[in-house]
Amino acid sequence: MIEQQTSLILSPYAELYDKLIPKDNFLRRINELVDFSFILEKLQDRYCRNNGRYAVHPIRMFKYLLLKQIYDVSDVDIVERSKTDLALKYFLDMAPEDDVINPSSLTKFRKLRIEPTKEEWDKGEGSLLDDLIQKTVEVAIEQGVIESKTIIVDATHTTSRYCAKSASEYLKEKAKLVRKTAYKFDASMKEKFPEKPTGSDINETREYCEKMLEVIEKEEAIKGVPAVKEKVNYLQEVLTDCQTEATQSSDPDARIGHKSQDHAFFGYKSHLAVTKERIITAASVTTGEKSDGKYLKELVNKSRAAGMDVDTVIGDTAYSGTDNLTFAQQEGNFQFITKLHPVITNGKRNEDDGFEFNKDADMFACPAGHLAVRKRIKRRKAGDNRNHQMSYYFDVEKCKKCPLQAGCYNGTKTKSYSVTVKAAVHAEHEKFQETELFKTLAKDRYIVEAKNGELKNQHGYDQASNSGLLGMELQSATTIFVVNLKRILKLIDQK
Protein backbone atom coordinates (compact mmCIF):
# COMPACT_ATOMS: atom_id res chain seq x y z
CA MET A 1 0.00 0.00 0.00
CA ILE A 2 0.97 3.66 -0.40
CA GLU A 3 0.99 6.08 2.50
CA GLN A 4 -1.47 8.92 2.03
CA GLN A 5 0.61 11.61 3.76
CA THR A 6 4.04 12.42 2.37
CA SER A 7 4.57 16.18 2.52
CA LEU A 8 4.11 16.96 6.24
CA ILE A 9 7.29 16.32 8.23
CA LEU A 10 6.63 16.17 11.98
CA SER A 11 10.05 16.34 13.59
CA PRO A 12 11.65 18.50 16.27
CA TYR A 13 14.70 18.71 13.98
CA ALA A 14 12.89 19.90 10.84
CA GLU A 15 14.04 23.49 11.41
CA LEU A 16 17.59 22.34 10.62
CA TYR A 17 16.61 22.34 6.96
CA ASP A 18 15.86 26.07 6.98
CA LYS A 19 19.02 26.88 8.91
CA LEU A 20 21.50 24.67 7.05
CA ILE A 21 20.23 24.34 3.47
CA PRO A 22 20.67 27.58 1.45
CA LYS A 23 17.74 28.94 -0.53
CA ASP A 24 19.77 28.60 -3.75
CA ASN A 25 20.63 24.94 -3.16
CA PHE A 26 20.00 23.00 -6.38
CA LEU A 27 17.92 20.24 -4.75
CA ARG A 28 15.90 22.74 -2.76
CA ARG A 29 15.11 24.72 -5.90
CA ILE A 30 13.98 21.58 -7.75
CA ASN A 31 11.62 20.71 -4.88
CA GLU A 32 10.10 24.18 -5.08
CA LEU A 33 9.95 24.20 -8.88
CA VAL A 34 8.43 20.80 -9.64
CA ASP A 35 5.24 19.23 -8.32
CA PHE A 36 6.15 15.53 -8.25
CA SER A 37 2.58 14.38 -7.67
CA PHE A 38 2.43 13.31 -11.32
CA ILE A 39 4.70 10.39 -10.37
CA LEU A 40 2.13 9.18 -7.85
CA GLU A 41 -0.65 9.48 -10.44
CA LYS A 42 1.38 7.45 -12.91
CA LEU A 43 2.48 4.66 -10.57
CA GLN A 44 -0.29 4.27 -8.00
CA ASP A 45 -2.07 1.55 -9.99
CA ARG A 46 1.05 -0.60 -9.67
CA TYR A 47 0.61 -0.79 -5.90
CA CYS A 48 -2.04 -2.62 -3.91
CA ARG A 49 -4.52 -0.04 -2.61
CA ASN A 50 -5.95 -1.85 0.41
CA ASN A 51 -3.67 -4.66 1.52
CA GLY A 52 -0.13 -5.29 2.71
CA ARG A 53 2.52 -3.21 4.45
CA TYR A 54 3.09 0.42 3.60
CA ALA A 55 5.61 0.73 0.81
CA VAL A 56 8.20 3.47 0.57
CA HIS A 57 6.35 6.23 -1.24
CA PRO A 58 6.86 6.11 -5.06
CA ILE A 59 7.75 9.81 -5.18
CA ARG A 60 10.58 9.25 -2.73
CA MET A 61 11.78 6.19 -4.64
CA PHE A 62 11.73 8.15 -7.89
CA LYS A 63 13.71 10.97 -6.29
CA TYR A 64 16.36 8.43 -5.30
CA LEU A 65 16.72 7.59 -8.99
CA LEU A 66 17.08 11.28 -9.82
CA LEU A 67 19.77 11.68 -7.18
CA LYS A 68 21.65 8.74 -8.67
CA GLN A 69 21.63 10.54 -12.00
CA ILE A 70 22.59 13.92 -10.54
CA TYR A 71 25.58 12.54 -8.63
CA ASP A 72 26.39 9.63 -10.98
CA VAL A 73 26.79 7.04 -8.20
CA SER A 74 25.54 3.51 -7.48
CA ASP A 75 22.41 2.54 -5.54
CA VAL A 76 24.50 1.71 -2.48
CA ASP A 77 26.44 4.98 -2.57
CA ILE A 78 23.42 7.26 -2.99
CA VAL A 79 21.64 5.56 -0.08
CA GLU A 80 24.78 5.82 2.04
CA ARG A 81 25.14 9.50 1.22
CA SER A 82 21.50 10.18 2.07
CA LYS A 83 22.14 9.00 5.65
CA THR A 84 24.19 12.09 6.47
CA ASP A 85 23.47 14.69 3.77
CA LEU A 86 20.64 16.96 4.92
CA ALA A 87 20.09 18.39 1.43
CA LEU A 88 19.39 14.89 0.13
CA LYS A 89 17.02 14.12 3.00
CA TYR A 90 15.19 17.41 2.41
CA PHE A 91 14.84 16.56 -1.28
CA LEU A 92 13.55 13.09 -0.35
CA ASP A 93 10.88 14.60 1.98
CA MET A 94 12.39 12.87 5.00
CA ALA A 95 12.84 14.05 8.56
CA PRO A 96 16.51 14.50 9.53
CA GLU A 97 16.38 11.49 11.86
CA ASP A 98 14.54 9.14 9.46
CA ASP A 99 16.13 5.88 8.38
CA VAL A 100 17.02 5.45 4.72
CA ILE A 101 15.92 2.61 2.44
CA ASN A 102 17.77 -0.61 1.71
CA PRO A 103 19.62 -0.18 -1.62
CA SER A 104 18.02 -3.37 -2.96
CA SER A 105 14.66 -1.57 -2.87
CA LEU A 106 15.76 0.59 -5.80
CA THR A 107 16.30 -2.48 -7.96
CA LYS A 108 12.81 -3.74 -7.12
CA PHE A 109 11.33 -0.30 -7.77
CA ARG A 110 12.90 -0.15 -11.22
CA LYS A 111 11.79 -3.66 -12.13
CA LEU A 112 8.31 -3.76 -10.56
CA ARG A 113 7.08 -0.14 -10.62
CA ILE A 114 8.94 1.90 -13.23
CA GLU A 115 9.26 -0.49 -16.17
CA PRO A 116 6.04 -0.68 -18.21
CA THR A 117 4.35 -4.03 -18.65
CA LYS A 118 4.78 -5.89 -21.93
CA GLU A 119 1.24 -4.93 -22.91
CA GLU A 120 1.94 -1.23 -22.23
CA TRP A 121 5.26 -1.44 -24.08
CA ASP A 122 3.66 -3.04 -27.15
CA LYS A 123 0.98 -0.35 -27.21
CA GLY A 124 3.48 2.45 -26.72
CA GLU A 125 1.89 3.33 -23.37
CA GLY A 126 3.41 3.87 -19.96
CA SER A 127 6.52 5.69 -21.22
CA LEU A 128 8.22 7.41 -18.30
CA LEU A 129 10.52 9.13 -20.80
CA ASP A 130 7.64 10.98 -22.47
CA ASP A 131 6.01 11.86 -19.15
CA LEU A 132 9.18 13.35 -17.65
CA ILE A 133 10.00 15.39 -20.74
CA GLN A 134 6.44 16.72 -20.92
CA LYS A 135 6.64 17.70 -17.26
CA THR A 136 9.84 19.71 -17.76
CA VAL A 137 8.48 21.42 -20.87
CA GLU A 138 5.34 22.29 -18.92
CA VAL A 139 7.48 23.83 -16.14
CA ALA A 140 9.58 25.72 -18.70
CA ILE A 141 6.50 27.19 -20.36
CA GLU A 142 5.02 28.17 -16.97
CA GLN A 143 8.29 29.92 -16.07
CA GLY A 144 8.36 31.70 -19.42
CA VAL A 145 11.80 30.44 -20.44
CA ILE A 146 10.72 28.95 -23.80
CA GLU A 147 10.05 31.68 -26.32
CA SER A 148 11.09 30.10 -29.64
CA LYS A 149 8.90 27.97 -31.88
CA THR A 150 11.87 26.10 -33.33
CA ILE A 151 13.15 22.62 -32.56
CA ILE A 152 16.43 21.10 -33.72
CA VAL A 153 16.45 17.32 -34.26
CA ASP A 154 19.33 14.88 -34.19
CA ALA A 155 20.32 11.45 -32.87
CA THR A 156 23.14 10.58 -30.48
CA HIS A 157 24.52 7.13 -29.77
CA THR A 158 25.12 5.36 -26.47
CA THR A 159 27.39 2.33 -26.37
CA SER A 160 26.30 -0.82 -24.56
CA ARG A 161 28.06 -1.71 -21.33
CA TYR A 162 28.66 -5.13 -22.88
CA CYS A 163 30.82 -6.04 -25.86
CA ALA A 164 29.44 -7.50 -29.05
CA LYS A 165 30.73 -10.91 -30.01
CA SER A 166 30.50 -12.86 -33.22
CA ALA A 167 27.99 -15.70 -33.14
CA SER A 168 30.90 -18.17 -33.13
CA GLU A 169 32.58 -16.48 -30.14
CA TYR A 170 29.33 -16.38 -28.21
CA LEU A 171 28.62 -20.07 -28.84
CA LYS A 172 32.12 -21.00 -27.70
CA GLU A 173 31.64 -19.00 -24.50
CA LYS A 174 28.38 -20.76 -23.63
CA ALA A 175 29.79 -24.17 -24.61
CA LYS A 176 32.65 -23.56 -22.20
CA LEU A 177 30.18 -22.99 -19.36
CA VAL A 178 28.50 -26.30 -20.16
CA ARG A 179 31.86 -28.13 -20.10
CA LYS A 180 33.02 -26.55 -16.84
CA THR A 181 29.74 -27.41 -15.12
CA ALA A 182 29.81 -30.98 -16.39
CA TYR A 183 33.41 -31.46 -15.21
CA LYS A 184 32.40 -30.55 -11.65
CA PHE A 185 30.15 -33.60 -11.51
CA ASP A 186 32.08 -36.00 -13.73
CA ALA A 187 35.73 -35.37 -14.62
CA SER A 188 35.66 -38.20 -17.15
CA MET A 189 33.50 -36.03 -19.44
CA LYS A 190 36.72 -34.34 -20.64
CA GLU A 191 37.50 -37.48 -22.66
CA LYS A 192 33.98 -37.84 -24.04
CA PHE A 193 33.42 -34.39 -25.47
CA PRO A 194 34.42 -33.80 -29.13
CA GLU A 195 37.55 -31.85 -30.02
CA LYS A 196 37.07 -28.10 -29.68
CA PRO A 197 37.03 -26.02 -32.88
CA THR A 198 40.11 -23.89 -33.52
CA GLY A 199 38.72 -21.58 -36.18
CA SER A 200 36.00 -18.93 -36.15
CA ASP A 201 33.70 -20.49 -38.72
CA ILE A 202 30.14 -20.40 -37.36
CA ASN A 203 29.11 -23.64 -39.02
CA GLU A 204 32.06 -25.49 -37.48
CA THR A 205 31.28 -24.07 -34.02
CA ARG A 206 27.58 -24.87 -34.34
CA GLU A 207 28.37 -28.46 -35.33
CA TYR A 208 30.70 -28.82 -32.33
CA CYS A 209 28.02 -27.56 -29.92
CA GLU A 210 25.41 -29.92 -31.35
CA LYS A 211 27.78 -32.90 -30.94
CA MET A 212 28.55 -31.83 -27.37
CA LEU A 213 24.85 -31.70 -26.54
CA GLU A 214 24.41 -35.16 -28.03
CA VAL A 215 27.15 -36.49 -25.73
CA ILE A 216 25.44 -35.02 -22.67
CA GLU A 217 22.08 -36.43 -23.74
CA LYS A 218 23.60 -39.95 -23.66
CA GLU A 219 25.00 -39.49 -20.13
CA GLU A 220 22.11 -40.25 -17.79
CA ALA A 221 24.10 -39.31 -14.68
CA ILE A 222 24.90 -35.87 -16.01
CA LYS A 223 21.97 -34.66 -18.09
CA GLY A 224 19.57 -34.69 -15.13
CA VAL A 225 21.76 -32.52 -12.89
CA PRO A 226 19.96 -29.16 -12.51
CA ALA A 227 23.12 -27.07 -12.85
CA VAL A 228 24.14 -28.86 -16.04
CA LYS A 229 20.62 -28.79 -17.41
CA GLU A 230 20.45 -25.03 -16.89
CA LYS A 231 23.64 -24.43 -18.89
CA VAL A 232 22.52 -26.88 -21.59
CA ASN A 233 19.20 -25.07 -21.99
CA TYR A 234 21.02 -21.77 -22.33
CA LEU A 235 23.35 -23.18 -25.00
CA GLN A 236 20.39 -24.60 -26.93
CA GLU A 237 18.70 -21.20 -26.82
CA VAL A 238 21.83 -19.48 -28.12
CA LEU A 239 22.13 -22.07 -30.88
CA THR A 240 18.65 -21.13 -32.03
CA ASP A 241 19.41 -17.39 -31.84
CA CYS A 242 22.58 -17.81 -33.88
CA GLN A 243 20.52 -19.08 -36.79
CA THR A 244 19.29 -15.52 -37.36
CA GLU A 245 21.71 -13.19 -35.55
CA ALA A 246 25.27 -12.54 -36.74
CA THR A 247 26.33 -11.02 -33.40
CA GLN A 248 25.50 -11.88 -29.80
CA SER A 249 25.94 -10.13 -26.48
CA SER A 250 24.88 -10.11 -22.85
CA ASP A 251 22.88 -7.04 -23.87
CA PRO A 252 20.11 -8.63 -25.96
CA ASP A 253 18.69 -5.40 -27.43
CA ALA A 254 21.92 -3.60 -28.38
CA ARG A 255 22.73 -3.46 -32.09
CA ILE A 256 25.62 -2.34 -34.28
CA GLY A 257 25.29 1.16 -35.71
CA HIS A 258 27.70 3.34 -37.68
CA LYS A 259 29.00 6.85 -36.97
CA SER A 260 31.09 6.79 -40.14
CA GLN A 261 32.24 4.25 -42.69
CA ASP A 262 35.18 3.34 -40.43
CA HIS A 263 33.56 3.87 -37.02
CA ALA A 264 30.92 1.47 -35.73
CA PHE A 265 29.39 1.27 -32.26
CA PHE A 266 27.40 -1.36 -30.39
CA GLY A 267 24.47 0.01 -28.45
CA TYR A 268 21.53 2.39 -28.78
CA LYS A 269 20.39 5.63 -30.35
CA SER A 270 18.50 8.47 -28.74
CA HIS A 271 16.57 10.63 -31.20
CA LEU A 272 16.17 14.11 -29.69
CA ALA A 273 14.34 17.38 -30.33
CA VAL A 274 15.80 20.49 -28.66
CA THR A 275 14.61 24.11 -28.56
CA LYS A 276 16.84 27.12 -29.17
CA GLU A 277 16.83 27.56 -25.40
CA ARG A 278 18.49 24.09 -25.19
CA ILE A 279 15.56 22.33 -23.57
CA ILE A 280 14.81 18.82 -24.81
CA THR A 281 11.16 18.62 -25.87
CA ALA A 282 10.99 15.05 -27.21
CA ALA A 283 13.04 11.86 -27.31
CA SER A 284 12.78 8.35 -28.67
CA VAL A 285 15.20 5.56 -27.71
CA THR A 286 15.93 2.85 -30.28
CA THR A 287 18.50 0.20 -31.03
CA GLY A 288 21.71 1.39 -32.63
CA GLU A 289 21.10 0.45 -36.25
CA LYS A 290 17.96 2.57 -36.73
CA SER A 291 17.95 5.39 -39.26
CA ASP A 292 17.73 8.96 -37.88
CA GLY A 293 15.33 10.25 -40.50
CA LYS A 294 12.44 7.92 -39.69
CA TYR A 295 11.83 9.58 -36.31
CA LEU A 296 11.18 13.16 -37.43
CA LYS A 297 7.39 12.87 -37.36
CA GLU A 298 7.44 11.24 -33.92
CA LEU A 299 9.70 13.96 -32.47
CA VAL A 300 7.56 16.78 -33.88
CA ASN A 301 4.32 15.23 -32.63
CA LYS A 302 5.78 14.54 -29.17
CA SER A 303 7.07 18.12 -28.91
CA ARG A 304 3.64 19.47 -29.74
CA ALA A 305 1.98 17.07 -27.29
CA ALA A 306 4.32 18.44 -24.60
CA GLY A 307 3.00 21.95 -25.25
CA MET A 308 5.45 23.31 -27.84
CA ASP A 309 4.17 25.46 -30.70
CA VAL A 310 6.42 24.23 -33.52
CA ASP A 311 6.68 26.27 -36.71
CA THR A 312 10.31 25.51 -37.69
CA VAL A 313 12.34 22.29 -37.58
CA ILE A 314 16.10 22.12 -38.20
CA GLY A 315 17.84 18.84 -39.04
CA ASP A 316 20.81 17.49 -40.98
CA THR A 317 20.72 15.58 -44.26
CA ALA A 318 19.56 12.40 -42.52
CA TYR A 319 16.07 13.95 -42.29
CA SER A 320 15.77 15.08 -45.93
CA GLY A 321 13.90 12.03 -47.21
CA THR A 322 10.79 12.32 -49.34
CA ASP A 323 8.42 11.31 -46.55
CA ASN A 324 9.79 13.97 -44.20
CA LEU A 325 9.61 16.75 -46.79
CA THR A 326 6.03 15.79 -47.59
CA PHE A 327 5.15 15.67 -43.88
CA ALA A 328 6.63 19.14 -43.32
CA GLN A 329 4.68 20.68 -46.21
CA GLN A 330 1.35 19.01 -45.52
CA GLU A 331 0.47 17.35 -42.21
CA GLY A 332 3.28 18.89 -40.16
CA ASN A 333 2.82 22.43 -41.47
CA PHE A 334 6.25 23.71 -40.45
CA GLN A 335 9.26 25.31 -42.13
CA PHE A 336 11.83 22.55 -42.65
CA ILE A 337 15.52 23.48 -42.56
CA THR A 338 17.35 20.43 -43.87
CA LYS A 339 19.93 20.27 -46.63
CA LEU A 340 19.03 17.86 -49.40
CA HIS A 341 21.20 14.82 -49.90
CA PRO A 342 21.54 13.62 -53.52
CA VAL A 343 20.86 10.03 -52.47
CA ILE A 344 18.29 9.85 -49.71
CA THR A 345 16.04 12.60 -51.10
CA ASN A 346 14.82 10.48 -53.99
CA GLY A 347 11.55 8.62 -54.07
CA LYS A 348 12.56 5.88 -56.48
CA ARG A 349 13.27 3.01 -54.11
CA ASN A 350 11.35 0.62 -51.91
CA GLU A 351 11.76 2.00 -48.39
CA ASP A 352 10.43 -1.24 -46.86
CA ASP A 353 13.17 -3.48 -48.28
CA GLY A 354 15.33 -3.22 -45.17
CA PHE A 355 18.17 -1.20 -46.72
CA GLU A 356 18.90 1.97 -44.73
CA PHE A 357 21.05 4.96 -45.67
CA ASN A 358 23.65 5.89 -43.04
CA LYS A 359 24.40 9.58 -43.51
CA ASP A 360 27.51 9.47 -41.29
CA ALA A 361 29.15 6.74 -43.34
CA ASP A 362 27.59 8.05 -46.59
CA MET A 363 26.72 4.45 -47.45
CA PHE A 364 23.71 2.16 -47.42
CA ALA A 365 23.49 -0.68 -44.89
CA CYS A 366 21.80 -3.97 -45.70
CA PRO A 367 19.07 -5.55 -43.51
CA ALA A 368 21.81 -7.45 -41.60
CA GLY A 369 23.55 -4.15 -40.76
CA HIS A 370 26.58 -4.51 -43.07
CA LEU A 371 27.75 -1.31 -44.76
CA ALA A 372 28.43 -1.11 -48.49
CA VAL A 373 32.15 -1.07 -49.25
CA ARG A 374 32.05 1.18 -52.32
CA LYS A 375 29.67 3.14 -54.54
CA ARG A 376 29.43 4.23 -58.18
CA ILE A 377 27.16 6.70 -59.94
CA LYS A 378 25.55 5.81 -63.27
CA ARG A 379 24.93 8.97 -65.26
CA ARG A 380 22.26 9.08 -67.95
CA LYS A 381 23.19 10.01 -71.50
CA ALA A 382 22.16 13.31 -73.03
CA GLY A 383 18.50 13.22 -73.99
CA ASP A 384 17.67 10.60 -71.33
CA ASN A 385 15.20 12.27 -68.96
CA ARG A 386 15.59 9.66 -66.27
CA ASN A 387 17.44 10.54 -63.03
CA HIS A 388 21.02 9.46 -62.44
CA GLN A 389 21.47 6.28 -60.42
CA MET A 390 23.84 5.50 -57.54
CA SER A 391 24.86 1.88 -56.97
CA TYR A 392 26.25 0.62 -53.66
CA TYR A 393 28.33 -2.56 -53.60
CA PHE A 394 28.56 -4.97 -50.66
CA ASP A 395 31.18 -7.51 -49.55
CA VAL A 396 29.90 -10.79 -51.00
CA GLU A 397 32.02 -12.80 -48.55
CA LYS A 398 29.78 -11.49 -45.80
CA CYS A 399 26.70 -12.14 -47.94
CA LYS A 400 27.70 -15.79 -48.35
CA LYS A 401 27.67 -16.29 -44.55
CA CYS A 402 24.73 -13.99 -43.79
CA PRO A 403 21.71 -15.67 -42.13
CA LEU A 404 19.44 -13.19 -43.98
CA GLN A 405 20.70 -13.97 -47.48
CA ALA A 406 17.44 -15.64 -48.60
CA GLY A 407 15.73 -13.25 -51.00
CA CYS A 408 18.66 -10.83 -50.82
CA TYR A 409 21.72 -12.65 -52.18
CA ASN A 410 21.54 -15.47 -54.71
CA GLY A 411 25.18 -16.44 -55.10
CA THR A 412 26.21 -13.83 -57.69
CA LYS A 413 29.77 -12.49 -57.91
CA THR A 414 28.66 -9.04 -56.75
CA LYS A 415 25.88 -7.68 -54.58
CA SER A 416 24.71 -4.13 -55.25
CA TYR A 417 21.84 -1.88 -54.26
CA SER A 418 20.83 1.03 -56.51
CA VAL A 419 18.82 4.21 -55.97
CA THR A 420 17.99 7.16 -58.18
CA VAL A 421 19.29 10.56 -57.19
CA LYS A 422 18.03 14.12 -57.17
CA ALA A 423 14.37 13.52 -57.93
CA ALA A 424 12.43 16.41 -59.46
CA VAL A 425 9.99 16.58 -56.52
CA HIS A 426 12.68 18.32 -54.45
CA ALA A 427 13.18 21.23 -56.80
CA GLU A 428 11.18 23.60 -54.57
CA HIS A 429 13.15 22.69 -51.47
CA GLU A 430 16.42 22.92 -53.41
CA LYS A 431 15.63 26.54 -54.23
CA PHE A 432 14.67 27.26 -50.61
CA GLN A 433 17.98 25.98 -49.24
CA GLU A 434 19.84 28.56 -51.32
CA THR A 435 18.02 31.49 -49.65
CA GLU A 436 19.56 33.64 -46.92
CA LEU A 437 16.72 32.69 -44.55
CA PHE A 438 17.58 29.00 -44.84
CA LYS A 439 21.30 29.62 -44.32
CA THR A 440 20.65 31.81 -41.28
CA LEU A 441 18.32 29.33 -39.59
CA ALA A 442 20.60 26.38 -40.38
CA LYS A 443 23.34 27.94 -38.23
CA ASP A 444 21.37 27.00 -35.09
CA ARG A 445 21.88 23.27 -35.69
CA TYR A 446 24.97 23.33 -33.45
CA ILE A 447 22.64 23.63 -30.44
CA VAL A 448 21.60 19.99 -30.57
CA GLU A 449 25.23 18.90 -31.01
CA ALA A 450 26.15 20.87 -27.88
CA LYS A 451 23.28 19.22 -25.98
CA ASN A 452 24.47 15.77 -27.08
CA GLY A 453 27.94 16.64 -25.77
CA GLU A 454 26.49 17.77 -22.44
CA LEU A 455 24.54 14.53 -22.03
CA LYS A 456 27.65 12.45 -22.68
CA ASN A 457 30.42 14.45 -21.02
CA GLN A 458 28.60 15.60 -17.89
CA HIS A 459 25.97 12.92 -17.35
CA GLY A 460 27.53 9.66 -18.51
CA TYR A 461 25.23 9.25 -21.50
CA ASP A 462 28.04 7.89 -23.65
CA GLN A 463 27.58 4.42 -22.14
CA ALA A 464 24.45 2.54 -21.06
CA SER A 465 24.24 1.85 -17.33
CA ASN A 466 21.90 -1.13 -17.79
CA SER A 467 21.24 -3.74 -20.44
CA GLY A 468 18.17 -3.87 -22.64
CA LEU A 469 16.07 -1.24 -24.36
CA LEU A 470 13.92 -0.69 -21.27
CA GLY A 471 17.02 -0.05 -19.18
CA MET A 472 18.30 2.44 -21.75
CA GLU A 473 14.95 4.25 -21.80
CA LEU A 474 14.97 4.57 -18.00
CA GLN A 475 18.49 6.00 -18.12
CA SER A 476 17.38 8.40 -20.85
CA ALA A 477 14.29 9.48 -18.89
CA THR A 478 16.13 10.37 -15.67
CA THR A 479 19.09 11.94 -17.49
CA ILE A 480 16.96 14.22 -19.68
CA PHE A 481 14.74 15.16 -16.73
CA VAL A 482 17.78 16.30 -14.71
CA VAL A 483 19.42 18.06 -17.68
CA ASN A 484 16.22 19.94 -18.50
CA LEU A 485 15.70 21.05 -14.90
CA LYS A 486 19.27 22.33 -14.70
CA ARG A 487 18.75 24.32 -17.87
CA ILE A 488 15.42 25.72 -16.70
CA LEU A 489 16.95 26.94 -13.44
CA LYS A 490 19.80 28.57 -15.34
CA LEU A 491 17.37 30.34 -17.69
CA ILE A 492 15.31 31.54 -14.71
CA ASP A 493 18.45 33.04 -13.17
CA GLN A 494 19.22 34.84 -16.43
CA LYS A 495 15.80 36.51 -16.67
Secondary structure, 3 states (H helix, E strand, C coil): CECCCCCCCCCCCCHHHHHHCCCCCHHHHHHHHCCCHHHHHHHHHHCCCCCCCCECCHHHHHHHHHHHHHHCCCHHHHHHHHHHCHHHHHHCCCCCCCCCCCCHHHHHHHHHHHCCCHHHHHHCCCCHHHHHHHHHHHHHHHCCCCCCCEEEEEEEEEECCCCCEEHHHHHHHHHHHHHHHHHHHCCCHHHHCCCCCCCCCHHHHHHHHHHHHHHHHHCHHHHCCHHHHHHHHHHHHHHHHCCCCCEECCCCCCEEEEEECCEEEEEEEEEEEEECCCCEEEEEEEECCCCHHHHHHHHHHHHHHCCCCCCEEECCHHHCCHHHHHHHHCCCCCEEECCCCCCCCCCCCCCCCCCEEECCCCEEECCCCCECCEEEEECCCCCCCCCCEEEEEECHHHHHHCCCCCCCCCCCCCEEEEEECCCHHHHHHHHHCCCHHHHHHHHHHHHHHHHHHHHHHHHCCCECCCCCHHHHHHHHHHHHHHHHHHHHHHHHHHC
